[in-house]
Structures are given as C-alpha cells and as structure tokens.
Amino acid sequence: MRVLMLTWEYPPFIVGGLGMACYGLFKALAELGVTIKMILPTKDEVFFEISKPEEADYPVAKKDDNNRYQEEPLKFFPYLYVAPEETTYASIGKILSTGPNEEAVKSKVSSEVPHEVVQRLTFILSQGNHLLHKVSLYSNNVLKLAEKINFDLIHAHDWLTYPAGLFLKKKFKKPMVAHLHATEFDRALGYGHPVIHEIEYIGLNYADRAIAVSHYTKSIAIEHYKVSEDRIRVVHNAFTAKTAQPRKIKKFKEPVVLFLGRLTPQKGPKIFLEIAKKVLEQGVRVRFVIAGAGEMERELMLEASSLGIGTYIMFTGFLTREEVEEALSMSDILVMPSVSEPFGIVALEAMHFGCAIIISKQSGASEVIENAYKVDFWDVDKMVASIIELATNQDRLRELQGKVREEVKNFTWRKPAEEIIKIYREILA
C-alpha cells in the first residue's frame, strides 16, 4: 500500500505535537508494510520516502519514484518559510485542468470534490495573506510532485494540507483521509479565523474519511464542523520514546511542578499561575516552572510579578528537544490545565520521565490515561488540592510516579497504525 502523506511538520522541523505524532505514526506504518511518500513544505520540489522503519529517522529524498534527489539529511532542505513571493492561483488551476483523463481513471472515492469547492479554495489561497500564500505554494508543489509519484490514497494532516489533499483527490480520483490533530475551535477557544475554520470544514466534509485524535475532538468536528458521524473515526495518539531509560535529576529541594507547552490561551498558562498562587498562599514549598514560548509570555511574566509570586516561578522560554527532556527529568509533577486539548502528547512524555500528572478533563489524553488526576480546567481548587497532596506526601508521589512509568509503556504507535490501516482498506475496498 502506497500512501501520499501531506504534513506541515516533521522532525527536525517541529512547532508542536504534530511533527512528533507524524514521526511515530509513519515509523509504525512502515513497520507494517506501508510505503509512505511524504511531501513537506520544502522549497525544493522533492518528496521523502519511508518504506522501512529506520527510514523514518532519515527519510530518503526523491524527485520521482525512480530517482533519489541527493544524500543530504532532511534538515538541510529549505522550507517555504523562505520561499520567494509569487502567486500560484493561476498555476494551481492550470495543473488541475490538465490532469488525467477522468473517464480513464477508475474512481475509488466515496464523494467527488465539486468544481465550486475547488474554485472556492483557490480563491481563498489567492488572497495575499502571508500564511495562506505559503499554503498556496505548498499546494502547487504537491500537485506538480504528485505527477511523478505512484500512490493509492492521500492522507492529509491538519488544515494547512487539506487544500492540497482535495486538489489531489479532484485531479487523480484517489481517496483522501483528513487527519484532525487540532481545530481552529481549540486554538481560538471559539470559531476563530473564519477562513481557517472554512478550510477545516471543507477538508473534513469532502474527505472520504476523517480521523480525530480523541472522542473529544470528534465531538467538536461533529458539532462545529457538521461532519457526519459515519465518516469520522477516532484513533488516539501514542508516544515515541527518544530516551530509552530516562533519569531523574534533583536540582531543587522542593518538588518541581511543571507547565510545558505553547503559551497560548488554549493551553491554560494563566490557570497555572492561579494554581501556583493558591498553593504558595497555603505555605507549601513548591518550585514552579513554565517551559515554552508563545504570545502570552510577557503577559504571564508581568502577571506573576503583580501577583507577588514572580520569584517562585521560573520561565524558561523556548526549549530545544534536549532541553524539554531535561525539564521533564527535573520535574516531579506535570500540570496540563488546557481549556481545549485535542490530545496532549506532553502528558505521555511526562509519564515516560516519571512525572505524576494532573490533566484537564477537556483533553483527549484524559480518555486513555488511568493513573492521573483528571480535573475540569476551571476547577482550580481541585488542582491545588492535588498538588498539595502530592507535594506533602512523598509516598503517594513516588507511588504515582512508578505507576505512570509502567502505564506509558502501553502507548506505542503500533495499535494506532493498525487502526489506520483498517481505515485505508475500508476506503480502498
């Protein structure tokens, strides 16, 4: 089975959890015999093939199915972030209009992409918005590369790749899977940017199947994107351990409580500050760390200072992958107070490093993790009580840390990969 994978992120180019999720999933799919042809937003017109599990670490760069591109590692390929300014509205339309003879192609798609939808997407991508321009460049590259690639179906990850996936479906009459790792509704805590919301709506409804990373995300897709329940499946995320035997580092006498993630309203960093203030007011000696960067960083620093707790909270700023692992190694408790979290792979990472976890019920991870304190994001007092219980009872803390270390071993990518292959076979039948 040959799958054309469309994704905006892949290690070493990662912004959030999407890149690491794709890495783990692609590696597991290759182990089960799936050949992956991955197109990233590179400036070079090149795709990356993963036909063996070990190739997920160093994907093979190719210009077409028969020829390698060069032996350079993926990290040396320039991304569209430095692409020249050019319009691709006309070229997308031209490529679509010169596709294979539609009568000569046996269609396996469950629904066609109407011409009006293609027109709407190309119009949206021509509007000059900086990010939409990148999406347009990417879609153009995908359409040109696909001419040189043999594939059975299209698997598009999140909204940035949905337009390219739909253009391919229209042109090549191949089925498409839209993978929903996060929604604009999560990111904006509401409908958010209307154009992004519309692209998500179109992608999810004209794909042959949609995959949500949790039942929580599936419910958002059904309620806010009107996706038919019979077209969407739930496949929970898993975790790939880079460090096989993580060690704990004790840098402070007090227990370390960690927030790890982008500093955006969605992730609940202001809730974390409120929690920290209440714990400290009760005289409990705890060290708080906010690890990550984002639009709220300066605001959070000023608020911590105004609350009188600035000296008790360490802000790390952006962390590299190695620094993330160091932060997890030195932490005792992870708090994930997300207001809306499609999954939350950070919780699995923290478990691997032996952190007791307190997670929001409004997260996909809470559906599958057993050994955790699960609390509504708004129930600050309950989160405070959970931290105090763990910080003042070393036996309870060590017990929970041991349990999560064992539980996380069950979250491998093999089961999600097997479930996704079933979905592939379902739409190819």
TIPA-445932 format. One record per residue (C-alpha): residue in one letter; x, y, z. Coordinates in pm, whole numbers, plus 50000, padded with zeros to 5 digits. Last residue first. Layout:
aXYZ ...
This chain:
a487754983049910 l490105012949913 i488055032250169 e487885003650419 r491434992550349 y492755026950448 i490565027150761 k491934993050862 i495475006550802 i494605034851043 e493655010451318 e496894990951273 a498915023151292 p497085033651611 k497974999451764 r501635000651658 w502245036251783 t503055025552140 f501145037252446 n501415005952664 k504835015752804 v503165047052942 e501475026253211 e504715014153371 r506265048453417 v502845061753518 k502615036853805 g506065044553942 q505385081953951 l502065075454125 e503715055454402 r506575080454438 l504115109154487 r501945089454731 d504995080354939 q506285116154926 n503085130455073 t503345168355106 a503955176854741 l501495150454613 e498575161254832 i499415198054780 i499395193654403 s496025175754411 a494495202354640 v495595229954403 m494105211054107 k490845207854299 d490845244854384 v491455254454022 d488345236753895 w488135255753562 f490235230553371 d487995201953486 v490205177153674 k491745143353597 y494425132753847 a496345106153661 n496965068953659 e494395058153401 i495385076053081 v493155069052777 e490325094252776 s492285120052977 a494725122352684 g491965136952465 s491785167852680 q488925187252844 k489265165853157 s492365186853224 i495435168753346 i497345164053671 i500345141753613 a502955124653831 c506225127453645 g508325096453580 f510065106853258 h507845084153048 m504805098853225 a505905133853124 e506135123452760 l502655108152779 a501245140852919 v503095160752652 i501155140852392 g498135162852468 f495045150752280 p492645175552121 e493205199752411 s490635226552498 v490995246952819 s494325230452891 p495335227453258 m498245203253195 v500095201053529 l503235179653537 i504605168553874 d508105158153982 s510215177753735 m513995175453685 s513835149253409 l510935166753234 a512925199053209 e515965179753081 e513805162652818 v512495196352701 e516085209052689 e517095180952452 r514125188652223 t515025225452222 l513245248452465 f511585282152406 g511385304252714 t512435290153052 f510195309653290 m510915300353653 i508235307753909 y508795314254280 t510445348554241 g507495361254034 i504955351754301 g503775386254406 l500655385754194 s501945415954001 s505175397353925 a503385366353802 e501165389053592 l504135406353431 m505765373053346 l502465359653210 e501945389852983 r505505386652851 e504985350152756 m501415352752625 e502185351052251 g504245319652284 a507215302352442 g507705271252649 a508505258952997 i506705274253296 v508405260753610 f507015261453966 r509075252054277 v506995240254574 r507155247454947 v503555246555069 g502655277455271 q498985278155177 e499505310254980 l502095291754770 v499505266554651 k496995294254575 k499495314754373 a500685284454177 i497125274754080 e496395309953957 l499605309353755 f498635275653602 i495225289953510 k497065317653327 p499015290653139 g495765274153016 k496885256652696 q494225272552475 p495075307652600 t498545304952441 l501965299552596 r502885268652398 g503605238652618 l505115225352938 f503825235453281 l505945219053550 v505725214453928 v509095208354092 p509115193154442 e511315212954682 k514975205654747 f515875216854397 k518115202754122 k517195165854153 i517615149753811 k515515119253724 r516775095553459 p515215084653133 q515995049353011 a515015046552644 t515425083352561 k513715090452227 a510455074852346 t507735075752082 f504245081752220 a500695073852119 n497775092951970 h494195080851982 v492455069651664 v488815080651646 r486905076351320 i484825101051117 r482635094350812 d479705077050991 e479395106151234 s478745131150953 v480945161750996 k478935192951084 y482075213551152 h481055227151495 e479105198251646 i480505168251458 a484105180151447 i483945191651811 s482585157451917 k485405140251725 t487935161951909 y486675149652248 h486485114152116 s490215117452051 v492835120751777 a490165125251508 i490405107551172 a488265119150881 r487245096350596 d486455101450228 a487495137850258 y484925163150138 n483475171350481 l486715173350678 g488545193950420 i485665218150358 y485065224950728 e488785228150800 i489155252850514 e486135272250645 h487515274151001 i490835286550863 v488995313550666 p486765323450958 h489675328551200 g488465317651542 y485255297851583 g485755295951958 l488565288452202 a490925302051934 r493235271851915 d490585246152001 f487955259351755 e490705263051495 t490985225451520 a493705201351629 h495125167651518 l492365161251262 h493585137150997 a491785141150663 v491875108550464 m491595111150085 p490535086749815 k492175089049470 k490435104349169 f493755118949047 k492785155548992 k489935160349238 k491595139949513 l494855158049453 f493165192049482 l491445179949800 g494735169349957 a496445201949861 p493595221650022 y493735199750337 t497475204750394 l497405235550620 w494175223050779 d495575192950964 h497365161750836 a496445149850486 h496475112650393 i496085106450020 l495485072249864 d496965046249630 f500205062949528 n502615063549234 i504625095649228 k505805117348936 e502575136548874 a502225140149251 l505225163349251 k503465190349049 l500295189649259 v502235189449585 n504395218949482 n501295239649397 s499635230349725 y502775241249914 l502905274649736 s499215280149814 v499695270750178 k502585295350193 h500335322450047 l497705313550305 l500285320750575 h501155355350436 n497555365150349 g497565375249983 q494015364549898 s494925338449639 l494545308749875 i490895317149939 f490165319149564 t491855285549505 l489735270449782 r486465284849648 q487185273749292 v487995238549410 v484745237949608 e482765250149306 h484295222449093 p482745197149327 v485065172949510 e483575138849440 s482325115149707 s483155079449805 v486415079949613 k487625048749436 s487475063149085 k488775042448797 v490655067048583 a490105066648207 e486915087448221 e488725114448419 n491525117648166 p494475125648386 g495005161648497 t495465191948275 s492785213848436 l494135208048784 i497605219348680 k496215251048520 g494085259748823 i497035255749057 s499185276548820 a496685305248817 y496505308849196 t500225303749241 t501335339349310 e504965346649380 e506995359749669 p510095338649705 a510115309949957 v511935314550287 y509245299750515 l508675275250231 y511325253050386 p514965249150287 f516185212950280 f519245208750503 k517335193150794 l516175164150574 p519675149850553 e521595154550225 e522015123650008 q520515138349695 y517345135949489 r516945098449460 n515485086649132 n512815061749031 d509695072949216 d510345109549143 k512455138049279 k513505117849582 a514755123849938 v515035092450152 p513775097950505 y516405097350784 d514715088051113 a511605074250942 e513985054250720 e514635030651012 p511035018450994 k511355008550626 s509485022450324 i509745059350412 e510095081050102 f510615118350109 f509325142149841 v511155168549641 e510335200749462 d512755221749664 k511165249949867 t510095224350123 p506595224250268 l506665186550329 i505565158550096 m505815123250235 k505625092050016 i504965064350268 t505185027350184 v503025006950422 g504424973150530 l503534971950900 e506934985851005 a506355014650763 l503085022450941 a504885022951278 k507545047351156 f504915069450994 l502875070651317 g505785079751543 y507115106851311 c503665120751236 a502905124251607 m506285141051664 g505585166751394 l502025173351507 g502905178951874 g504065214651832 v506455235251620 i508545208351454 f511095208751173 p513655182551289 p511435163051275 y508275165351062 e505785193551024 w503465206950753 t502155172550657 l500885155750342 m501365118050325 l500905100349991 v500225064350091 r501405033949896 m500005000050000 
